[in-house]
Structure formats: structure tokens, C-alpha cells
Amino acid sequence: MEFLVATLTIFVLAIFVGFEVITKVPPTLHTPLMSGSNAISGITLVGAILSAGTKHTTLTEVLGVCAVVFATINVVGGFLVTHRMLAMFRKK
């Protein structure tokens, strides 16, 4: 029970810190930071695939598949944003 409380406390603190960090980023830097986070999302995708493939229980399999779906959406969205950002700097 103590482990669960400690884990939830860390999770909630991470949410607050993440929110504060993201809201302090100016809009001009948001797109380059989004494209830079694709590497992190790629690592998350690899971890999600490994988690989905272990098949310890049905719950881990379902959560792993959900993690793969969400990480894939994040990676694809990041690349689309990067493509759009780079298109703004091309000569017409």
C-alpha cells in the first residue's frame, strides 16, 4: 500500500511539473520542441511494443496495445508538425 501511495504521489507531482514546464514555453519554441520530442516518443513506442509482446496477463497485453496506439499517434503527429514547420521555411 505504501508503494502505491508513493507511486501515485510521484505521478501527480510529475503532472504538475510537466504542466508548469509546458505552459512556460513560448509559442515560437513550441513547434521545434515538438519535433525534438519525436525521439522520446520513438523510445516510448519501442517500450510499448516490448510491453505488449510479453503477454504476462491480459491486462498487460491490453495496456501494451493501447500504449502502442497512443505512442504511434504521438510520433506521427510530431512528424506532421515538423513537416509543416519545415514547409514554412521553403522558398516558393
Backbone hydrogen bonds, N-H to C=O, Kabsch-Sander energy under -0.5 kcal/mol:
donor,donor_aa,acceptor,acceptor_aa,energy
5,V,1,M,-2.1
6,A,2,E,-2.5
7,T,3,F,-2.5
8,L,4,L,-2.6
9,T,5,V,-2.2
10,I,6,A,-2.2
11,F,7,T,-2.3
12,V,8,L,-2.6
13,L,9,T,-2.4
14,A,10,I,-2.3
15,I,11,F,-1.8
16,F,12,V,-2.1
17,V,13,L,-2.6
18,G,14,A,-2.6
19,F,15,I,-2.4
20,E,16,F,-2.3
21,V,17,V,-2.5
22,I,18,G,-2.5
23,T,19,F,-2.3
24,K,20,E,-0.9
25,V,22,I,-1.2
29,L,26,P,-1.6
30,H,26,P,-0.8
31,T,27,P,-0.7
33,L,29,L,-2.0
34,M,30,H,-2.2
35,S,31,T,-2.2
36,G,32,P,-1.9
37,S,33,L,-1.4
38,N,35,S,-1.1
39,A,36,G,-0.8
41,S,37,S,-2.2
42,G,38,N,-2.2
43,I,39,A,-1.8
44,T,40,I,-2.2
45,L,41,S,-2.3
46,V,42,G,-2.0
47,G,43,I,-2.3
48,A,44,T,-2.4
49,I,45,L,-2.3
50,L,46,V,-2.3
51,S,47,G,-2.4
52,A,48,A,-2.6
53,G,49,I,-1.8
54,T,50,L,-0.8
54,T,51,S,-0.6
55,K,51,S,-0.6
61,E,57,T,-1.7
62,V,58,T,-2.6
63,L,59,L,-2.8
64,G,60,T,-2.1
65,V,61,E,-2.1
66,C,62,V,-2.4
67,A,63,L,-2.3
68,V,64,G,-2.1
69,V,65,V,-2.3
70,F,66,C,-2.6
71,A,67,A,-2.5
72,T,68,V,-2.2
73,I,69,V,-2.2
74,N,70,F,-2.1
75,V,71,A,-2.4
76,V,72,T,-2.7
77,G,73,I,-2.5
78,G,74,N,-2.1
79,F,75,V,-2.2
80,L,76,V,-2.3
81,V,77,G,-2.3
82,T,78,G,-2.3
83,H,79,F,-2.5
84,R,80,L,-2.3
85,M,81,V,-2.5
86,L,82,T,-2.6
87,A,83,H,-1.9
88,M,84,R,-1.0
88,M,85,M,-0.6
89,F,85,M,-0.5
89,F,86,L,-0.9
90,R,87,A,-0.8
